């Protein structure tokens, strides 16, 4: 945080983009105090009001992070006991605003088959498996 104490400006500047530690999992509150002092030549008098700054995690707010979904294939059919059917879809994309950053981490995929996560268990039970490539 920077504070320009010029009497005509009086401006706080916050700019932190190294990691998410400053905001936590959802948000963190910080108390900011401004101290005004007069009377250097005589008895000093001061006032010190405060305000609370809430720093929000941009990765859980849809105004700052959007996952653009790629269209999935339509009308696929599989005949039982036929050769293996591989269905590939286009990647989803992450869009951050107002600046581009990677603070929210990598994009991971999960698929479900009839409500159950498509993994090794569903592969053994149904023959359906979803392979994630990042």
N, C-alpha and C positions, 0 to 999 in steps of 0.2 A: 504494500500500500504506500502510495505517495500522497503527501499533502502539500499543496501550494498555499503557503500562509500569507501570500501577498494580500493586503487588505482589500484590493479590488477584485481578487480572484476567488480565494477561499474554496479550493476545489480538491476533492478526494479523487484519486485515480487507483483503481483496482485492476490488475492484469496478471492473472495467474493461470498458466496452462501447462504446467509440467506434469501433473498427475491429478488424481481425484482425491488425494489426501485432504485437501483444503475444504472439500464439500462433504466427504463421507458417503455412505451408501445412499442417502436421500438428500440430506441437507445438514448444515451446521450453522449455528448462530454465533456471531461475534459482537461484542460490545465495543463501540467506538466512542471515545471521549474527546471533546474539543475543549481546550482550556484557554479562556480569554483572560489576560492579565493586564492591569493598568496600575500606574503609580510607581514606576521605577525610582523616581526621585523622592517620593514620600512613602507613606504606608501603602504597601502593595495590596491590591484587591483583585480577586479573581472569581471567575464563574466557570463551571465545568459540566455542561449538559452532556448527556449521552444519547446514543441511538443504537438500535440493534440492526446489524447487517446480516441477512440470511443468505448464505451461499448455497445454491441449489445444484444438485448433480444433473448435468445436461443429458446424461445417458438414460434417464427414466422419464424425460419430458418430451412428448411428441412434437412440441414446438422447436426442439433442438436436435432431435434424432428421429429419422424416418428410415424404416427398412422398406425399400421398394421391392415388392414381390414380383417375381417373374411368372408369366403365365405357365401353368402346368399343362401337360398334354391332355387332349380331350378324346374321348371315344376309343380308348385302348381296349382291346379284347385279348383274352388268353384262352386257348383251348387246353383243357387238362391233358397232361402227359405229352404236350407238344414241346418243341425245343424251348430253351430258356428265353424269356422275354425280358430284355433290358430296356428300361424307360429312363431316359436322361432328360433333365430339365435345365433351363438356363439358370445362371446364378442370380441370387438376390443381391441387392446392393445397399450399402449403408450411406445415407446422406446426412451430414451434420451441418448445422448452421448456428450462428452466422459465419463461423469459420470452419474450414476443413481441419479435422483432427482425427487421431486414432485412440483417444483416451478411453473409448468405450470397449475396446478390445476387438477380437476377431469375431466374424460371423460364423455361427454353427447351425447346422441343420438337424432336425429330428423329423421323422415321418411316423404316422400312425396307420395301422391296418385294422379297420373295423373297431377303432377306439383304443387299440393296444399299440404301444411303441413298437415299431418295426425294427427288431434287432435279432440277435441269435435265437432268442426264445421263439419269436414268431416265425423265423426261418424253419426251425425244427417242426413247429406245429402246423404251419400253413404253406411253407415254401416261399414266403415273402420276406425280403430283407432290404433294408435301405442302407446304402453305403455313402458315408459323408466324406466329401473331399473338400478341403479348405484351400 
